[in-house]
């Protein structure tokens, strides 16, 4: 969320994650596990491409993936 909030705002970032979880994983974000995060990021890609552009979306998603790898 901290990566998306500055770009989308708090509410839109929250809704983007919620929507991606429901579409990509068929469950709410509260039920997403660490193993689900790659799919969730992939689910965010189309929405981020629209909101911030494909290149910026690619960079942000890579940053998120890197942060998640460090957290594991």
C-alpha positions as CSV (number, residue, x, y, z in Angstrom):
1,X,0.0,0.0,0.0
2,X,2.8,2.4,0.8
3,X,4.1,2.2,-2.7
4,X,0.7,2.8,-4.3
5,X,-0.6,5.5,-1.9
6,X,1.6,8.3,-3.2
7,X,0.6,7.6,-6.7
8,X,-3.1,6.8,-6.4
9,X,-4.1,8.3,-3.0
10,X,-5.2,6.2,0.0
11,X,-8.7,5.3,-1.1
12,X,-7.8,4.4,-4.7
13,X,-4.8,2.4,-3.6
14,X,-7.0,0.4,-1.2
15,X,-9.7,-0.2,-3.8
16,X,-7.1,-1.2,-6.4
17,X,-5.7,-3.8,-4.0
18,X,-9.2,-5.0,-3.1
19,X,-10.3,-5.2,-6.8
20,X,-7.1,-7.0,-7.8
21,X,-7.4,-9.6,-5.0
22,X,-11.0,-10.3,-5.9
23,X,-10.3,-10.6,-9.6
24,X,-6.9,-12.4,-9.5
25,X,-7.3,-14.6,-6.4
26,X,-11.1,-14.8,-6.0
27,X,-10.9,-13.7,-2.4
28,X,-10.7,-10.4,-0.4
29,X,-7.3,-8.9,0.5
30,X,-7.6,-10.0,4.1
31,X,-7.2,-13.6,3.0
32,X,-4.2,-13.0,0.8
33,X,-1.1,-14.9,1.9
34,X,2.6,-14.2,1.1
35,X,2.5,-16.9,-1.5
36,X,-0.4,-15.1,-3.3
37,X,1.4,-11.8,-3.7
38,X,3.0,-12.5,-7.1
39,X,-0.5,-13.2,-8.5
40,X,-1.9,-10.1,-6.7
41,X,0.8,-7.9,-8.3
42,X,0.0,-9.4,-11.7
43,X,-3.6,-8.6,-11.0
44,X,-2.7,-5.0,-10.3
45,X,-0.8,-4.5,-13.5
46,X,-3.8,-3.6,-15.9
47,X,-5.2,-1.1,-13.4
48,X,-1.8,0.5,-12.8
49,X,-1.1,0.6,-16.5
50,X,-4.3,2.7,-16.9
51,X,-3.7,5.0,-14.0
52,X,0.0,5.7,-14.2
53,X,1.2,4.3,-17.5
54,X,2.8,0.9,-18.4
55,X,6.4,2.0,-17.8
56,X,5.8,3.5,-14.4
57,X,3.6,0.6,-13.4
58,X,6.3,-1.9,-14.3
59,X,8.8,0.0,-12.2
60,X,6.5,0.2,-9.2
61,X,5.5,-3.4,-9.4
62,X,9.2,-4.4,-9.5
63,X,9.9,-2.2,-6.4
64,X,7.0,-3.9,-4.6
65,X,8.3,-7.3,-5.5
66,X,11.8,-6.5,-4.4
67,X,10.4,-5.2,-1.0
68,X,8.4,-8.3,-0.6
69,X,11.5,-10.5,-1.3
70,X,13.5,-8.6,1.4
71,X,10.6,-9.0,3.9
72,X,10.6,-12.8,3.5
